[in-house]
Amino acid sequence: MTPEGTRQCLPTIADLIDELTINQIKQVLAADGARHRERMARLVHDVDLLLGARGAVLDARLVRALVLLAQTNLHIWVLKDRAQQEPARYMEHLKLAHQLNGVRNQMKNLLLAALGDGDPALRRTNDDTDGLAGWGLDPA
């Protein structure tokens, strides 16, 4: 058992939040979803610890980035399943998944900057969406 104020996971806060959204999806959609609860508890612990230490302020743009990150991860999950079920459309699904991964990385970069992990070495560079329309944080 680790002390309450000690991090249990080492990735950046953006990676912790990303993994938390993925584990939430797995908990709901995967046949063995219940096994993800313990990992989610560890991730929540560290996210709370880091947010508290950094005095993070939640605003509408950050909420939208979190929603878009979770939405993107869900779509990537669905595309992976479709690619396996529809081999004839595998490349189509793979391309869209790669484009959505670019959106995912954009949101992770935004979280890094907004939540105090602004070190440029931590930024994801694979953030090209290759003409993907309708995704991202437009000013609306």
C-alpha positions as CSV (number, residue, x, y, z in Angstrom):
1,M,0.0,0.0,0.0
2,T,1.4,3.4,-0.9
3,P,0.9,6.5,1.1
4,E,-2.1,8.6,0.1
5,G,0.1,11.5,-1.1
6,T,2.4,9.4,-3.3
7,R,1.8,8.9,-7.0
8,Q,1.0,5.4,-8.0
9,C,1.5,5.9,-11.7
10,L,4.3,7.8,-13.5
11,P,2.9,9.0,-16.8
12,T,2.0,12.7,-17.4
13,I,-1.4,13.9,-16.3
14,A,-2.5,13.9,-19.9
15,D,-1.6,10.3,-20.3
16,L,-3.2,9.4,-17.0
17,I,-6.5,11.1,-18.1
18,D,-6.3,9.4,-21.5
19,E,-5.8,6.0,-19.9
20,L,-8.7,6.7,-17.5
21,T,-11.0,7.3,-20.5
22,I,-9.8,4.1,-22.1
23,N,-10.3,2.1,-19.0
24,Q,-13.8,3.6,-18.5
25,I,-14.6,2.4,-22.1
26,K,-13.2,-1.0,-21.3
27,Q,-15.2,-1.2,-18.1
28,V,-18.4,-0.7,-20.0
29,L,-17.7,-2.5,-23.3
30,A,-15.2,-5.3,-22.6
31,A,-16.3,-8.7,-21.5
32,D,-13.9,-8.5,-18.6
33,G,-14.7,-4.8,-17.8
34,A,-14.8,-5.2,-14.0
35,R,-11.1,-5.9,-13.8
36,H,-10.4,-2.3,-14.8
37,R,-11.8,-0.9,-11.6
38,E,-8.5,-1.2,-9.6
39,R,-6.5,0.5,-12.3
40,M,-9.0,3.2,-12.6
41,A,-8.9,3.8,-8.9
42,R,-5.1,4.2,-9.1
43,L,-5.4,6.6,-12.1
44,V,-8.1,8.7,-10.3
45,H,-5.8,8.9,-7.2
46,D,-2.9,10.3,-9.2
47,V,-5.0,12.6,-11.3
48,D,-6.5,14.1,-8.1
49,L,-3.1,14.3,-6.6
50,L,-1.6,16.2,-9.6
51,L,-4.6,18.5,-10.0
52,G,-4.5,19.4,-6.4
53,A,-0.8,20.1,-6.4
54,R,-1.1,22.3,-9.5
55,G,-4.2,24.2,-8.5
56,A,-5.8,23.3,-11.8
57,V,-8.8,25.4,-12.9
58,L,-11.5,23.7,-14.9
59,D,-13.0,25.9,-17.7
60,A,-15.3,25.1,-20.6
61,R,-12.4,24.6,-23.1
62,L,-10.8,22.0,-20.8
63,V,-14.1,20.3,-20.3
64,R,-14.5,20.1,-24.1
65,A,-11.0,18.7,-24.5
66,L,-11.8,16.0,-21.9
67,V,-15.0,15.1,-23.7
68,L,-13.3,15.0,-27.1
69,L,-10.5,12.9,-25.7
70,A,-13.0,10.3,-24.4
71,Q,-15.1,10.5,-27.5
72,T,-12.1,10.0,-29.7
73,N,-10.9,7.0,-27.7
74,L,-14.4,5.4,-28.0
75,H,-14.4,5.9,-31.8
76,I,-11.0,4.4,-32.1
77,W,-12.2,1.4,-30.1
78,V,-15.2,1.0,-32.4
79,L,-13.1,1.3,-35.5
80,K,-10.7,-1.4,-34.3
81,D,-13.7,-3.7,-33.9
82,R,-15.1,-2.8,-37.3
83,A,-11.7,-3.4,-39.0
84,Q,-11.7,-6.9,-37.6
85,Q,-15.3,-7.5,-38.6
86,E,-15.0,-6.0,-42.1
87,P,-11.7,-7.0,-43.6
88,A,-12.6,-5.5,-47.0
89,R,-12.8,-2.1,-45.3
90,Y,-9.8,-2.6,-43.0
91,M,-7.7,0.2,-44.6
92,E,-10.6,2.7,-44.5
93,H,-11.1,2.0,-40.8
94,L,-7.4,2.1,-40.1
95,K,-7.0,5.5,-41.9
96,L,-9.9,7.0,-39.8
97,A,-8.4,5.6,-36.6
98,H,-5.0,7.2,-37.4
99,Q,-6.7,10.5,-38.1
100,L,-8.6,10.3,-34.8
101,N,-5.4,9.5,-33.1
102,G,-4.1,12.8,-34.3
103,V,-7.1,14.5,-32.7
104,R,-6.4,12.5,-29.5
105,N,-2.8,13.7,-29.4
106,Q,-4.0,17.3,-30.0
107,M,-6.2,17.0,-26.9
108,K,-3.4,15.4,-24.9
109,N,-1.1,18.3,-25.8
110,L,-3.8,20.8,-24.8
111,L,-4.1,19.0,-21.4
112,L,-0.3,19.0,-21.0
113,A,-0.3,22.7,-21.5
114,A,-3.4,23.5,-19.5
115,L,-2.5,21.3,-16.5
116,G,1.1,22.2,-16.0
117,D,3.0,19.6,-17.9
118,G,4.1,22.1,-20.5
119,D,7.6,20.6,-21.1
120,P,7.9,20.5,-25.0
121,A,9.6,17.1,-24.8
122,L,6.3,15.7,-23.4
123,R,4.2,16.8,-26.4
124,R,2.8,14.3,-28.8
125,T,4.1,15.0,-32.3
126,N,1.7,12.7,-34.2
127,D,-1.1,15.2,-34.2
128,D,-1.9,15.5,-37.9
129,T,-5.6,14.8,-38.7
130,D,-5.0,14.6,-42.5
131,G,-8.1,16.6,-43.5
132,L,-10.4,15.2,-40.9
133,A,-13.3,17.6,-40.7
134,G,-15.7,18.1,-37.8
135,W,-13.3,17.1,-35.0
136,G,-11.3,19.3,-32.7
137,L,-11.9,22.4,-30.6
138,D,-13.2,25.1,-32.8
139,P,-14.0,28.4,-31.1
140,A,-17.8,27.6,-30.9
